Amino acid sequence: MADEMIFEIEDGVLVKYNGGEVAVVPEGVERIGAYSFIGNDTVRKVVIPSGVTCIEQQAFRGCDSLSEVVLPSGLEAIERFAFCSCGQLKDITIPETVTEIGNSAFRGCDLISGVSLPKGLKRLGESAFSDCRSLESAVVSGTVGVIRKRTFSGCRAMKELTFGEGITLIDDYAFECCSSLEEAKLPDSVNAIGHFAFRGCSSLVKAIVPESVEHIGSGAFENTPIVSKCADDAVVLGNGVLVKWCCEAENISAPVGVRVIGENAFSSLSQLKSVSLPETVVEISDLAFEKCIELETVILPQSLKIIGDRAFVDCTSLAGIKLPGNVKRIGSDAFYNTMLLESHNEDTVILDSKYLIRCSVNSESFTVPDGVVLIADNAFAGAVGVQEIIFAPTVKYIGNNAFRWLGSLKKAVIPDSVESIGSDAFMACTDLDVTLSMKGKTLGNSVFPSTSRVTFVCGEKRFTVRLEDALSGNDPIALFAQCPCADSFCAISSLNEKVPAAVCFTDDIKECDEFLDENIADALCYAVISDDMPLLTALLETDKADATSLDKAIDRSMSDDALEFRVKLMDKKRLLLNGKSLDSVIDDMFSI
């Protein structure tokens, strides 16, 4: 009875602790419930029994006196804020069975001095150990994959970091202000470092960044000796990423071997007038040259493929630039507030007759001029009222958000020449009717929005779907349209995508034929609901519908007041009934 007063337990979940300094959780408890100890300033030690698999969110948050916790083998999850702000909690042993540590789980645990994360850990949440000011060492297993945002930020005593192979990303602010950290050795599996990842690591004199790293975010090593005490003109890390140009000069030639001009790498160099990039450069990242107000001349290499968002923003003296012939992406506002654009007063700005940077026309239809190869990110943000886009057969690349703001856009036929369509390219165009072939195309995230109609062209075949969700390149319907086969068809789950695909390939793919055999009634009803007469006609021509399935579809057409569909369905039923008249069919249906 005493235990029942101290421990409130419901269905194996400890929901409230009412006891003193030492809490020995009873056997049989399976979860330490959310908020069960929150704000308890009395408890000093907690012993958790085997059988507990989860410590739920904020279970021990703000337990100011808690200095010792015994975690059991078998524990699987420590949820968000579970031990946040437990200022007296000392070293804690995390069992090898733990696979998840949630956001801010140990944030602000000032006395933890070292942590070794389990080899089977799959997720380490954002800010999981941030502001643990006594934390001197951390061993992070490779199975976590990502060191998330602010995971160890503010760990001012951090001196030693050990990473396991398998980590692919050091995210934004991950180790910001770890001011005692002198060396960071990243594993070969890492391919990207986020914004301000090591900013304020004021003792960091050495970073071993493998050649696998192709992207380093802005300010990743800001306020570190790596940048502030650089003896060379430039800091180049990873696979040729120029992180920062370290000296003022009027004329600069970036070193051979540089592949990527990093974010903000040359920003605000007040004396810079001309820059020449070597033939090894393939990318100029976001904001790379922002606010270089004296910059007049930029010599770009033929190897260049990408110019990032606002790459030359506020370079007010930049009046001309020769773009190489192989650029595949020009980011949003890449040349905003430069003389280069001010010299173009037209509604449509096309550089070198190939790169459509801006279009602000106010017409119902717009034809992309012949010769245009690339449409830049956000290019049509100022085009109000455009309902139809006609693409030139020369267009290869459509940028991110290129037509996102055209809510009135209703029709677009994507030519075969297009190789890639960027993320969110048509996102606000919810009433869009678009036609494209997936062959040879790369689609970004959420290219076409839900409710839009997409007609996929597969050689001589074509089928139209009404999207339920935004279409991306890795969606099942896109993968099927790219390579129609039994496996890709079976991966489609949405009825309004599966039915048109099955009708189109019922003669070629056995699984499509079998699907229609089994689901003909639902398929007919879908055609009625979607107001798709060509689809209904195609379904009826398969001769798969029997009287029962036709009756179901007829009922649906009556409830939707779809007279044309009802007549079509009833006529099919009449033929099925060996020529019985339509009037007889109607009499049969409505007789009392």
C-alpha positions, 0 to 999 in steps of 0.5 A: 500500500505504501508503494502505491502511494509513492509510485502511481502506476497505470498499466505498467506506466509510472505516471507519478512519483511522490516519494523522497530522496531515493526512488527504487522503481518497482519491478513490473514497470515498463515505462517511466511516464512523461512528467512523472518526476518533473520539477521534483527537487527532492529526489537524488537517486533513481534506480530503474528496473529491468523491463523498462524500455522507455523513459518518456518525454520530460520525465525527469526535467528540472530535477535539481537535486538528481545526481545519480540514475541507474538505467537498466539493460533493455532500455530502448528510448530516452525521449525528448527533454527526459533529463533536461536541466538536471544540473546535479546529474553526474556521469551516466551510463547509457545501456547498449540497448538504447536506440533513440535519444530524443531532442534536448534529452540531457540538455543543461546537465552541467556535471556530466563529464563524459558520454559514450553513446551505444553502438546501436544508437540510431537517432541522436536528437537535436540539442541532446547534450547541448550546454553540458558545460562539464562534458569533456569527451564524447564517443559517437557511434556511426549508426546515428548517421547524423549529428543533428542541430546543436547536439553538442553546442555550448559544451565549453569543456569539450576536448575530445571527440571520437566519431564512428564511421557511418556518420554522413552529416554534421548539421548546423551549430552541432558543435558551436561554442565548444571552446576547449575543442582543439582538434576535430577528426571527421570520419571518411563517411561524412559528406557535408558540414552544416552552417556554423557547425564549429563556430566559436570553437576558439581553440580549434586549430586543426580540423581533419576533413575528409575528401568525401565532404563536398559541402561546408555551410556558411560560417562553419569554422567562423571564430576559430583559429582555422580561419582567424589565424590562417597563414594562407590566402584561403582555407580549403577543406574537404574535397576542394571546398574554399571555406574562406578567403582570408585577405583583402586584395583588388585582384584574386585568383582562386587556387587550382584544385578548388572545386566549390566556392563555399558559402560567404567565402568572399563576402564583404571583401570591400577592395575586391575588383576582379576574381578568376576561378580555376577550371576545377570549380564546379559550384559557387555556393549561396552568398559566396560573393555577397556585398563585394561592392567594388567587384566588376569582373568575374572570370568563370570556368567552363567547368562551372555547373551551379551558381547558388542563391544570392551568390552575387547579391549586392555586388553593385558594380558588377555590370557584366559576366560571361556565363559558361555553357554548362551551367545546370542551376542558377539560384534565386536572386543570384545577381540581385542588386547588381548593375548586370540586372539593372541594365535589363529593363525588360520584363524578361531577363535572359543572360547570354541568350540561354539563361532565363533569370527573371520573368515578370510578364502579365499575360495569360500565356508565355512562351519560353524563347527558343535557345533558352536552356535554363530557367533559374530558381524563382524566375517567374515569381513576378509573373502575375496571371500567367495561365499557360507556359509553352516551353522551347524544345531547348530547355534542359533545366527548370530551377527550384520554385521556378513557377511556384508563385503562379497560382493561376497556371493551368497548363504546361507541357514539359518537353523531352529536352528537360533533364531536371525539374527542381524542388517546388517548381510548380508547388502553388499551381494546384489547378495545373494540367501538366504533361511530361515524360519521365524518361531521363528526367530528375525530379526534386522534392514536391515538384507538382502539388497535390490536386494537380493532374499529371499526364505521364508519357511512356513511349507511345502510351500515356496515362493521367493521374490526379495527384493526392500528394505532391509529386517528387522524383522518388514517388511510386507513381513517378518511378512507375512512369520512369520504368513501367514493370510489375514491381513498380506497379505494385509499389503504387498504393493510391487508387487514383494513381493505380487505376489509370496506370493499370488501364494503360498497361493492362495489355503489357503487365500481368499485374495490371490486368489482375488488379483491374479484375479484382478492383473493377468496381472501385475503379469505375467509381473512381472514374465517376468521382474524378469526373474522368470520362476518358478513364471510364470509357477505357475501363468499360472497354476492358470488358471486365465489369459485370452487372454487380460492379456496374450497379455499384458505379451507377449508384455512385453516379446517381449520388454524385448527380453525374448524368452523363456517367450514369447513362454511359454505365447503364448503356454498358449494362444493357449490352451486358444483358444481351440487348435489353433496352435501356428503358427496361433497365431503368424500369427494373432499377426504379420499379416498386 
